[in-house]
């Protein structure tokens, strides 16, 4: 069986059907080009979608809706939390995989940088006498 068919049979069947409909390429030629047999094509063409495929499709629709409602900011952890709140039983990794397949990626939060940056100016002098807990005592104990 060809690599395309092993990856996603539904996509391979769609490609073969489109070749015939849009380009006029016979099924036999398209099957040979994709490395699948004609019998495999006809078996998969008339097969109804399984429960797993249907669930995955509904999950993908929910993920797209949550992502769209968040303004495109939520990543897979927040999307999976929202899915659990809606009653889905799904892992973060499954959500991440589906989001990658759908081309959805959350925006990274821009962290505000501190106004004071160490190393810009020399340290202020230490006016506390030695032995009373100044910087010299602290450095001596390290």
GROMACS elastic network, one bead per residue, 0.5 to 0.9 nm:
[ bonds ]
;  ai    aj funct       b0    kb
    1     4     6  0.84497   500
    1     5     6  0.66684   500
    1     6     6  0.69560   500
    1    34     6  0.86394   500
    1    35     6  0.59510   500
    1    36     6  0.51006   500
    1    37     6  0.74822   500
    1    40     6  0.87379   500
    2     5     6  0.54448   500
    2     6     6  0.64315   500
    2     7     6  0.88480   500
    2    34     6  0.59088   500
    2    36     6  0.54680   500
    3     6     6  0.51556   500
    3     7     6  0.62391   500
    3     8     6  0.88809   500
    3    34     6  0.78186   500
    3    35     6  0.76135   500
    3    36     6  0.89575   500
    4     7     6  0.52468   500
    4     8     6  0.64586   500
    4     9     6  0.72283   500
    4    11     6  0.78408   500
    4    12     6  0.60657   500
    4    34     6  0.67697   500
    4    35     6  0.81698   500
    4    36     6  0.88281   500
    5     8     6  0.54495   500
    5    10     6  0.78445   500
    5    11     6  0.75618   500
    5    12     6  0.54054   500
    5    13     6  0.80536   500
    5    34     6  0.77824   500
    5    35     6  0.82083   500
    5    36     6  0.71934   500
    6     9     6  0.63083   500
    6    12     6  0.88709   500
    7    11     6  0.85105   500
    7    12     6  0.86668   500
    8    11     6  0.55107   500
    8    12     6  0.66130   500
    8    13     6  0.89717   500
    9    12     6  0.50776   500
    9    13     6  0.62063   500
    9    14     6  0.85802   500
    9    41     6  0.88470   500
    9    44     6  0.72933   500
   10    13     6  0.51892   500
   10    14     6  0.61867   500
   10    15     6  0.86784   500
   10    44     6  0.74497   500
   10    45     6  0.80923   500
   11    14     6  0.50056   500
   11    15     6  0.61528   500
   11    16     6  0.86733   500
   12    15     6  0.50919   500
   12    16     6  0.62528   500
   12    17     6  0.86035   500
   12    31     6  0.89404   500
   12    34     6  0.78211   500
   12    41     6  0.83597   500
   13    16     6  0.51917   500
   13    17     6  0.61223   500
   13    18     6  0.85413   500
   13    41     6  0.62747   500
   13    42     6  0.86304   500
   13    44     6  0.68688   500
   13    45     6  0.61383   500
   14    17     6  0.51087   500
   14    18     6  0.60185   500
   14    19     6  0.85370   500
   14    45     6  0.83835   500
   15    18     6  0.51037   500
   15    19     6  0.61481   500
   15    20     6  0.88362   500
   15    30     6  0.83321   500
   16    19     6  0.51291   500
   16    20     6  0.66203   500
   16    21     6  0.88297   500
   16    25     6  0.86043   500
   16    26     6  0.86185   500
   16    27     6  0.63537   500
   16    30     6  0.56519   500
   16    31     6  0.67436   500
   16    34     6  0.84511   500
   16    41     6  0.81238   500
   17    20     6  0.53369   500
   17    21     6  0.62186   500
   17    22     6  0.85192   500
   17    27     6  0.74030   500
   17    30     6  0.87360   500
   17    45     6  0.86395   500
   18    22     6  0.55729   500
   18    23     6  0.73688   500
   18    24     6  0.87159   500
   18    25     6  0.88316   500
   19    22     6  0.56140   500
   19    23     6  0.51258   500
   19    24     6  0.62727   500
   19    25     6  0.53631   500
   19    26     6  0.74701   500
   19    27     6  0.76737   500
   19    30     6  0.68891   500
   20    23     6  0.57625   500
   20    26     6  0.55617   500
   20    27     6  0.63744   500
   20    30     6  0.81512   500
   21    24     6  0.58679   500
   21    25     6  0.78728   500
   22    25     6  0.81393   500
   23    26     6  0.89210   500
   25    28     6  0.83726   500
   25    29     6  0.67367   500
   25    30     6  0.67068   500
   26    29     6  0.55156   500
   26    30     6  0.64526   500
   26    31     6  0.86897   500
   27    30     6  0.51209   500
   27    31     6  0.59253   500
   27    32     6  0.84705   500
   27    38     6  0.73261   500
   27    41     6  0.84935   500
   28    31     6  0.52518   500
   28    32     6  0.62439   500
   28    33     6  0.87036   500
   28    37     6  0.81545   500
   28    38     6  0.62614   500
   29    32     6  0.51534   500
   29    33     6  0.61842   500
   29    34     6  0.87546   500
   30    33     6  0.50464   500
   30    34     6  0.62843   500
   30    35     6  0.85417   500
   30    36     6  0.87313   500
   31    34     6  0.52252   500
   31    35     6  0.60118   500
   31    36     6  0.51417   500
   31    37     6  0.59985   500
   31    38     6  0.60846   500
   31    40     6  0.89221   500
   31    41     6  0.73235   500
   32    36     6  0.60348   500
   32    37     6  0.69251   500
   32    38     6  0.81551   500
   33    36     6  0.78761   500
   34    37     6  0.89229   500
   36    39     6  0.84492   500
   36    40     6  0.65994   500
   36    41     6  0.72260   500
   37    40     6  0.52029   500
   37    41     6  0.65160   500
   37    42     6  0.89522   500
   38    41     6  0.50148   500
   38    42     6  0.63098   500
   38    43     6  0.85726   500
   39    42     6  0.52040   500
   39    43     6  0.60757   500
   39    44     6  0.86378   500
   40    43     6  0.51168   500
   40    44     6  0.62319   500
   40    45     6  0.84748   500
   41    44     6  0.53048   500
   41    45     6  0.58929   500
   41    46     6  0.88706   500
   42    45     6  0.50173   500
   42    46     6  0.65514   500
   42    47     6  0.86671   500
   43    46     6  0.60781   500
   43    47     6  0.64915   500
   44    47     6  0.51547   500
   44    48     6  0.84604   500
   45    48     6  0.84514   500
   47    50     6  0.86133   500
   49    52     6  0.81214   500
   49    53     6  0.60496   500
   49    54     6  0.65567   500
   50    53     6  0.52158   500
   50    54     6  0.62692   500
   50    55     6  0.86599   500
   51    54     6  0.50426   500
   51    55     6  0.60878   500
   51    56     6  0.85197   500
   52    55     6  0.51094   500
   52    56     6  0.60956   500
   52    57     6  0.85584   500
   53    56     6  0.50699   500
   53    57     6  0.61333   500
   53    58     6  0.86903   500
   54    57     6  0.50867   500
   54    58     6  0.62847   500
   54    59     6  0.85648   500
   55    58     6  0.51395   500
   55    59     6  0.60406   500
   55    60     6  0.85560   500
   56    60     6  0.61009   500
   56    61     6  0.86448   500
   56    98     6  0.87563   500
   57    60     6  0.50804   500
   57    61     6  0.63314   500
   57    62     6  0.87476   500
   58    61     6  0.50726   500
   58    62     6  0.62636   500
   58    63     6  0.86546   500
   59    62     6  0.50642   500
   59    63     6  0.61367   500
   59    64     6  0.86168   500
   59    83     6  0.87303   500
   59    88     6  0.83914   500
   59    95     6  0.86491   500
   59    98     6  0.86496   500
   60    63     6  0.50672   500
   60    64     6  0.61866   500
   60    65     6  0.86300   500
   60    95     6  0.85514   500
   60    98     6  0.66942   500
   60    99     6  0.78989   500
   60   102     6  0.79543   500
   61    64     6  0.51628   500
   61    65     6  0.62367   500
   61    66     6  0.87345   500
   62    65     6  0.50730   500
   62    66     6  0.61745   500
   62    67     6  0.85025   500
   62    83     6  0.77149   500
   63    66     6  0.51917   500
   63    67     6  0.60177   500
   63    68     6  0.84565   500
   63    79     6  0.67667   500
   63    80     6  0.83619   500
   63    83     6  0.77507   500
   63    95     6  0.76865   500
   63    98     6  0.82341   500
   63    99     6  0.74076   500
   64    67     6  0.51046   500
   64    68     6  0.60001   500
   64    69     6  0.85469   500
   64    99     6  0.81429   500
   64   102     6  0.81914   500
   64   104     6  0.80228   500
   65    68     6  0.50825   500
   65    69     6  0.60771   500
   65    70     6  0.86012   500
   66    69     6  0.51065   500
   66    70     6  0.62112   500
   66    71     6  0.88275   500
   66    72     6  0.87340   500
   66    74     6  0.81175   500
   66    79     6  0.65457   500
   66    82     6  0.75366   500
   66    83     6  0.82629   500
   67    70     6  0.52233   500
   67    71     6  0.66320   500
   67    72     6  0.53100   500
   67    73     6  0.70757   500
   67    74     6  0.60143   500
   67    75     6  0.79839   500
   67    79     6  0.70275   500
   67   104     6  0.77619   500
   67   105     6  0.88197   500
   67   106     6  0.80316   500
   68    71     6  0.52836   500
   68    72     6  0.55715   500
   68    73     6  0.85256   500
   68    74     6  0.89139   500
   69    72     6  0.74009   500
   70    73     6  0.56885   500
   70    74     6  0.60313   500
   71    74     6  0.78091   500
   72    75     6  0.83746   500
   72   104     6  0.78994   500
   72   105     6  0.74703   500
   72   106     6  0.58100   500
   72   107     6  0.68565   500
   73   105     6  0.77763   500
   73   108     6  0.75661   500
   73   109     6  0.85249   500
   74    77     6  0.77934   500
   74    78     6  0.57284   500
   74    79     6  0.61483   500
   74   105     6  0.77288   500
   74   107     6  0.70075   500
   74   108     6  0.89804   500
   75    78     6  0.57746   500
   75    79     6  0.61700   500
   75    80     6  0.86504   500
   75    96     6  0.79108   500
   75    99     6  0.84902   500
   75   104     6  0.82852   500
   75   105     6  0.61546   500
   75   107     6  0.73803   500
   75   108     6  0.86548   500
   76    79     6  0.50088   500
   76    80     6  0.59145   500
   76    81     6  0.85366   500
   76    92     6  0.61848   500
   76    93     6  0.78373   500
   76    94     6  0.88314   500
   76    95     6  0.57397   500
   76    96     6  0.50309   500
   76    97     6  0.87519   500
   76    99     6  0.72136   500
   76   105     6  0.81609   500
   76   106     6  0.77170   500
   77    80     6  0.52609   500
   77    81     6  0.63325   500
   77    82     6  0.88041   500
   77    92     6  0.58585   500
   77    93     6  0.87471   500
   77    95     6  0.80614   500
   77    96     6  0.79851   500
   78    81     6  0.50589   500
   78    82     6  0.62827   500
   78    83     6  0.86422   500
   78    92     6  0.88765   500
   79    82     6  0.51207   500
   79    83     6  0.61922   500
   79    84     6  0.87532   500
   79    92     6  0.83101   500
   79    95     6  0.74479   500
   79    96     6  0.89679   500
   80    84     6  0.62361   500
   80    85     6  0.86294   500
   80    88     6  0.86655   500
   80    90     6  0.70749   500
   80    91     6  0.69243   500
   80    92     6  0.56395   500
   80    94     6  0.88635   500
   80    95     6  0.62870   500
   80    96     6  0.86448   500
   81    84     6  0.51947   500
   81    85     6  0.63519   500
   81    86     6  0.87764   500
   81    92     6  0.83799   500
   82    85     6  0.50098   500
   82    86     6  0.63362   500
   82    87     6  0.88509   500
   82    88     6  0.88853   500
   83    87     6  0.64237   500
   83    88     6  0.53776   500
   83    89     6  0.77335   500
   83    90     6  0.76365   500
   84    87     6  0.50382   500
   84    89     6  0.61475   500
   84    90     6  0.72569   500
   85    88     6  0.73706   500
   90    93     6  0.84795   500
   90    94     6  0.67054   500
   90    95     6  0.72746   500
   91    94     6  0.53350   500
   91    95     6  0.64813   500
   91    96     6  0.87113   500
   92    95     6  0.51055   500
   92    96     6  0.60760   500
   92    97     6  0.86290   500
   93    97     6  0.61129   500
   93    98     6  0.85973   500
   94    97     6  0.51309   500
   94    98     6  0.62069   500
   94    99     6  0.85365   500
   95    98     6  0.51678   500
   95    99     6  0.60128   500
   95   100     6  0.85298   500
   96    99     6  0.51131   500
   96   100     6  0.61604   500
   96   101     6  0.86739   500
   97   100     6  0.51508   500
   97   101     6  0.62883   500
   97   102     6  0.86906   500
   98   101     6  0.50097   500
   98   102     6  0.61455   500
   98   103     6  0.85055   500
   98   104     6  0.85924   500
   99   102     6  0.50123   500
   99   103     6  0.60029   500
   99   105     6  0.69135   500
  100   104     6  0.59058   500
  100   105     6  0.71657   500
  101   104     6  0.77484   500
  107   110     6  0.89235   500
  112   115     6  0.89484   500
  113   116     6  0.86878   500
  113   117     6  0.88124   500
  114   117     6  0.65705   500
  116   120     6  0.84990   500
  117   120     6  0.62815   500
  117   121     6  0.87728   500
  118   121     6  0.74590   500
  119   122     6  0.68769   500
  119   123     6  0.82562   500
  121   124     6  0.86362   500
  122   125     6  0.88887   500
  123   126     6  0.87065   500
  126   129     6  0.81021   500
  126   134     6  0.68718   500
  126   135     6  0.66331   500
  126   136     6  0.83557   500
  127   134     6  0.78793   500
  128   131     6  0.86064   500
  128   132     6  0.67268   500
  128   133     6  0.73713   500
  128   134     6  0.52282   500
  128   135     6  0.79506   500
  129   132     6  0.59890   500
  129   133     6  0.79465   500
  129   134     6  0.65851   500
  129   136     6  0.87400   500
  130   133     6  0.68986   500
  130   134     6  0.60847   500
  130   135     6  0.81635   500
  130   136     6  0.63973   500
  130   137     6  0.64463   500
  131   134     6  0.70771   500
  131   136     6  0.82591   500
  131   137     6  0.63126   500
  132   137     6  0.77946   500
  133   136     6  0.78058   500
  133   137     6  0.57489   500
  133   138     6  0.69445   500
  134   137     6  0.55523   500
  134   138     6  0.65959   500
  134   139     6  0.89166   500
  135   138     6  0.50530   500
  135   139     6  0.61227   500
  135   140     6  0.85119   500
  136   139     6  0.51899   500
  136   140     6  0.60708   500
  136   141     6  0.88297   500
  137   140     6  0.50911   500
  137   141     6  0.64776   500
  138   141     6  0.54808   500
  138   142     6  0.68580   500
  139   142     6  0.54677   500
